[in-house]
Amino acid sequence: MTGLDHVDTDRLRDWLSEVRRGRTTAALMLAVAYDKGIGPGELAAWYGRSTESVEETIAAIDSPGHVAEIARLEGVDVEAVDVPFAELSERPVTEAASVIRDHAD
């Protein structure tokens, strides 16, 4: 893993002000730090997690399905709601975040 392939770092930074849960913030911060050159091993040490866990988190955020992953982290049962998460990745972050908040528990 080197750098993010699917999501722009600036977009992830925009998500930071829109999410409400600490674990979502942590996942976004891991991905941003990774994109800036901090390796998974060092990030694992910073956050007290395994390297594998950090790599899995980064891969989930740096994916075409990143909005669904953010929704899941925010408490949305993504399998139970009829929301086109893939389409939300093309919408402004504030709009996508509003949809997620409407479905979060």
C-alpha positions as CSV (number, residue, x, y, z in Angstrom):
1,M,0.0,0.0,0.0
2,T,1.3,3.4,-1.0
3,G,-0.9,6.4,-1.2
4,L,-4.7,6.4,-1.8
5,D,-6.0,5.2,-5.1
6,H,-9.7,5.8,-5.0
7,V,-10.5,8.8,-2.8
8,D,-9.0,12.3,-2.8
9,T,-7.4,13.3,0.5
10,D,-9.1,16.7,0.4
11,R,-12.5,15.0,0.2
12,L,-11.6,12.9,3.2
13,R,-10.7,16.1,5.1
14,D,-14.1,17.5,4.2
15,W,-15.7,14.4,5.7
16,L,-13.9,15.1,9.0
17,S,-16.2,18.0,9.9
18,E,-19.3,16.1,8.9
19,V,-18.9,12.8,10.9
20,R,-20.0,12.4,14.5
21,R,-18.4,9.2,15.7
22,G,-14.9,8.9,16.9
23,R,-14.2,5.7,15.1
24,T,-15.2,7.3,11.8
25,T,-12.9,10.2,12.5
26,A,-10.1,7.8,13.4
27,A,-10.6,5.9,10.1
28,L,-10.5,9.1,8.1
29,M,-7.4,10.3,9.9
30,L,-5.7,6.9,9.3
31,A,-6.4,7.3,5.5
32,V,-5.2,10.9,5.4
33,A,-2.0,10.2,7.3
34,Y,-1.3,7.1,5.2
35,D,-1.7,9.2,2.0
36,K,0.8,11.7,3.4
37,G,3.4,8.9,3.7
38,I,2.9,7.5,7.2
39,G,3.1,3.7,7.0
40,P,0.6,1.3,8.4
41,G,3.0,0.0,11.0
42,E,3.7,3.4,12.4
43,L,-0.1,4.3,12.3
44,A,-0.8,1.0,14.2
45,A,1.6,2.0,16.9
46,W,0.1,5.5,17.2
47,Y,-3.4,4.2,17.5
48,G,-2.7,1.0,19.5
49,R,-4.0,-1.2,16.8
50,S,-2.6,-4.1,14.7
51,T,-1.0,-3.3,11.4
52,E,-3.6,-5.6,9.7
53,S,-6.4,-3.7,11.3
54,V,-5.0,-0.4,10.1
55,E,-4.5,-1.7,6.6
56,E,-8.1,-3.0,6.5
57,T,-9.4,0.3,7.6
58,I,-7.4,2.2,5.0
59,A,-8.5,-0.2,2.3
60,A,-12.2,0.3,3.3
61,I,-11.9,4.1,3.2
62,D,-9.8,4.1,0.0
63,S,-12.4,2.2,-2.1
64,P,-15.1,3.0,-4.5
65,G,-17.5,2.1,-1.7
66,H,-16.0,4.7,0.8
67,V,-19.3,6.5,1.4
68,A,-21.0,3.2,2.4
69,E,-18.1,2.5,4.7
70,I,-18.4,5.9,6.3
71,A,-22.1,5.3,6.7
72,R,-21.4,2.0,8.3
73,L,-19.0,3.6,10.7
74,E,-21.6,6.3,11.5
75,G,-24.1,3.6,12.5
76,V,-26.1,3.0,9.3
77,D,-27.2,-0.5,8.6
78,V,-26.2,-0.2,4.9
79,E,-27.8,-3.5,4.0
80,A,-31.2,-2.5,5.5
81,V,-31.6,1.0,3.9
82,D,-32.4,1.8,0.3
83,V,-29.7,4.4,-0.3
84,P,-27.5,4.6,-3.4
85,F,-24.3,5.1,-1.5
86,A,-22.2,4.7,-4.7
87,E,-24.1,7.7,-6.2
88,L,-23.4,9.7,-3.0
89,S,-19.7,9.6,-3.7
90,E,-20.2,12.0,-6.6
91,R,-22.3,14.4,-4.5
92,P,-20.9,17.2,-2.2
93,V,-19.8,15.8,1.1
94,T,-22.3,17.9,3.0
95,E,-25.1,16.4,1.0
96,A,-23.9,12.9,1.4
97,A,-23.3,13.4,5.1
98,S,-26.9,14.7,5.5
99,V,-28.2,11.5,3.9
100,I,-26.1,9.4,6.2
101,R,-27.2,11.3,9.3
102,D,-30.8,10.7,8.3
103,H,-30.2,7.0,8.4
104,A,-27.8,6.6,11.3
105,D,-29.0,5.0,14.6
